[in-house]
């Protein structure tokens, strides 16, 4: 069932946005002047930026922030449900003077020496799931989600950070992950997320009226097919595999060539070719949607835009939310309110 984005939030009007913020276990909600939270589906770390007043100069003295400190943020509307608390690790505190405020940036990926260290290693006869479990255990992270059992005879890590190396390997096969709340390594298969039904409908009447919602179409770097060569380790014979796109919006006849990569079996090659083609054609229609903040706007969520002529026409259809940026200014502040900016791309089944 697809819910209307206009009704899913519930609550009475006017809705008063509010929040809960704790710093190293202490409630600092009364000091907050602005909150910005960005949630990513994959790639960059989820992040939070807080602006806290420092009129008593406490942040220069007893409350001095230190790298490695952690703060937790939850957003909501008065009398309604809140988002689940998310923990961030302090990365870049910035102090502004006259008036005195402190801007506190935090990352959901721990800012630890171990995660930033570059390593070189070789792994034999291990699956992607086993490699993910190895990295998670090494850094004290809880492994969440199903990781495909893709077997590698041998993979090599060459002077790379553990998460960057694992991400590069996983992305080749459409597997994504990120660190959540400084403690969980969360995995998903991107094509499986795209196949999920949309859960919210967003009509034009819900959008901001400042032209901040926009869409763009891209026809370059899209392909009708992907082609890859494979040398069988047992017979030493070369094979060519071609995967065709079923996307009706691809107008080009170009073929994506996959070269210079080593594959251990034909199944691995086929999975790689399918993912390369899907990824290349995934940016045909992308957009930015700006609307009222809600607890349910999450990265990875699928939404639908009405295709009626007085709504979105051919731009309508199913979209995946790639990232969400929440901006909340408390009651009484300048430009008070809660807005959410969704970065989306159209899914062609």
N, C-alpha and C positions, 0 to 999 in steps of 0.2 A: 504493500500500500504506500503510495506516494503522498506525503503530507504537504500541505501548503506552508511555505516559509512564513506566511503572515500570521498563522494561527498556532504554530507549534510552540511558540514561546509561552503562551498563556499569560496570566497576570493581568492586572488592571492598568489602565492608562491614567495619568502618565506613569511610565515605569521609571524607577529610580535606580540607575546602575550603581553597584557597590562592589566591594572586594574585601579580601582578607590577605594581609601580607605579614609574614613573620621572618625575622632575621636572626639566625642562630637561635631559634626557639622563642625569641622575644617579639611580641606583637608591635609592629611599627605602623599599623594602618593609618593612624591619625596624622602621620607625617607625610603621607603620599599625596603628591600633586598631579601626577600623571603616570599611567602605566601603558607600555607598549609590549605586546607579546607576539612573537612570530613562531608559528608551528610549521615545520617542513615535512613533506612526505618522505623525502630522502635527500641525501647530499649534505647541505649545511645543517649545523646543529640548531635545534630549537633554541630560542633566545628570549630574554626579557630585558627591558630597559625601564628602570624606575626613576622618577624625579621626586626626591624627598626634600622637604624644607630643612634648612640648617640654620634657622634664625638664632638658636641658642648655641651654635657652634659645637654641638655635641659630636658631630661626625669628624671634627678635627682632633677630638680628645678621647673621652672614654669610649665612644662608639667607633673609633677609627676602623674602617673596613680593611680586611687583610685578604690577600689572594688565598683562595681555598675556603673562605667563609661561604656559607650557603644560605639562600633565602627561598621561601616558598610563597607562591602566588595562587589565588583562586578568584575567579570573577563570577559575577551573577547580577541579578536584579533583586531589589529588596522584596522579600516575601516569596521569592521563587528559588528554584534550584541553582546551585553554583557549579562551576566546572570543578573537576577533580583537582586537588592541589598538585602543582608541579614544582619540583625543586630545581634550582639553578645554582651554579657555582660562580662566585664573583670573578669577573675577568678584568673589567676596566672601570674602576671608579673615577669619576671626573668631578672636580669641585669648581663651582661657579660662585663669584663674589658680587655682592651688591645688586640684587638681593642674594643672600647666601642659600644656595641649593646644592644638592649632591645628585649626580646622575650615576646610577648604578647599573652596569651591564652585567648580565649573567648568562651562562651557557648551560644547557641541559646535559652536555657532555663534560665530564669532569676535566678540569684543567690540571691534570696530574703529569708528573715527569714520565711515568711509565707509558702513558698513552702517546706522549709526544716523542718518545725515544724511537730512533730508527733501528731496525733489525734486519739481519740477513739470515735466512734459514731455508731448508729444503724439506718437503714433506712427500712421502711416498705412500701409495695405496691408501689414500684418505678421501672421504667424501666431503662435499661442501658442508654438510651438517656437522661432521666431525671437526672440521677446521673452525667453524663458527663456535662450537662448544669449547675448543681449545683456547680461542681468543677470549671468550667470555670468562672462562675460569681463570685465565691468566691475570685478568684485570678486575676480578671480583664482581662481575656483572651477571645478572640473572638473564638467561637465554629465554626469550619469549617468541612464540610463533613456530610454524612448521618450516623447516629448511629442507629443500629438495635433496635427495640422495644422489647427487651427481658425483660419480667416482673419477678421481684423477690418479693416473699412474704416478705422476710426479709434478709438483708445482714448486716454484722457487720464489722466495721473497728476497728482494735485492735492495738493501739499504732503504727500507720503507717503513713508515709507521704502521702498526698492526691494523688499525681500522681502515686506513687508506688502502693498504694492500688487499685486505679482505673485501672491501667495497669494489675495487677494480675487478677482482675475480668474479664476484657475485653478479655485478651488473651485466657482464657478458651474457648471462643466462637469464636475465630478467628478474633477478632476486635483489630486493632492496632491504636496507635495514637502517636503523638509527638508534642512538642512545636516548632513552627517555628518563627524565627525572633523576639523572646522574647515577642510575642503578640498574636499568634494564636495557638489554640489547634486543631490540624488537625486529623480527624478520617478517617479510611478506613477499609473495610472488606478484609482481606488478600486473600481469595479465589476469590473475585471479581477482585482484581488486577491481580492475576495469569491468570484469564480468558481473560484479555485484549489481543488483538493481538500484536505481536511484531512490532515495528516501525522502527527498524534499523537492518541491517545485518552487521556483523563484519567478514570479511574474514581474512585469515592468513597474507596477505600482510600488513594489518594495524597494526599488533602487533609489540611491541618492540623486537629487536633481541638479548636481553640479558638473555633469559631464565626466565624472570620474570613472564611470563604467564604460569599457571599450572592448572591442574585439579586433583581431587582425587575422588575415589569411596569408598563408605561406605556401607557394607552389614550388619554389626552388628547393633542392635537396630532398625531394620526395621521389619515391621509386615504385615502379610496377612490379619489380621482382628483386630478389637477392640471389647472388650466385657465389658459391664457394668451392674451392678445390680441396680434395682430401686424399692423402697418401696412406693407404692401408698398411699398418705396421707389420702385418703378417705376410702379405703377398707383395708388398712394395709397389703395388699398382695404384695409379692415380684415378680418382673418380671426381665427377663434377655434380654438385647438387644445386638445384634451382628451386626457390620458393616463390610462389606468385602471391601478390597482394590481392585481397578481395575488396579493398576499399574503393567504392565507386567515385570518390572525390579526387583520386589520384589521376591527374590528366597527363602526366609525363609518361614516356616510354622508357625512361632511363632504368638501368640495372645497377644495383648496388653490389660492388665486388668486395668480397671479404678475402683479404690476402695477408700473408705474413704471420698467420696464427697457426699454432699447433693444435691438432685435435687427435684424441686417442681412439675414437670410434665414430661411426656414422651417426649414432643417436646424439652424441655431443655436438657434432657439426650441424645437424638439422635444428637442434634447439638454439644454437648460436645464430644461425641464419634467420630463423623465424623471429628471434628477439631483435636482431639488427634491423630487420625490415619494419617491425612494429614500432621500434624506437624512432627510426628515421621519419616515419609517416605520422607520428603522434602529435606533431606540432602544426598540422594543417590549419586548424582553427584554434587559437588561444585567446584568452580574455582575462580582464580584471573586473570583478564585480564588487561594487561598494554599496553596503547596506547596513541596516541596524545590527548591532552586535547581538549575538546569541551564544548560549553555551554549547549548542550542538554544531556550530560551524567548526569542522575538524578537517585536517589534511587527510586525504585518502577517501573522503566521503564522495559518493556519487549523487549528483543533483540532476534535475531536468528543467530546461527552459521551454515554455510553451511555444509551439510552432505556428500558432494562429497568425494570420496576416497582421493583426493589430498588436501582436506581441513581438516575437523575434524572427518570424518567418523561417528562411532557410538556415539562419543561425541557431534556431532552436534545436532541441534534442538533448541527449545525455552528455553530461560533462563530469569530469573528475576534478576534485579540488586538490591542487598540487601544494598549495601553501595558504596559510591564513595569517593575516596580521590584525590583531586586535588593538585598538587604541581607546583607552578609557580615561576620561577626566572626571573626577569626583564632583558631586553636587556642590555648587557654589564656586567652582573653578571657571576660568575663562574657557569658553567653548565646551561646557560640561556635556557629558553624554558618552555613549559607547558605540563606536563604529567598527565594522569588520570589513576587511578587504580580502576577497577571495581570488587567488590566482588559479585559473581553471584552463583545461583543454578539452576539446570535444572528443568523445569516444565514438568511433565508427564500428559497430558490431559486424 
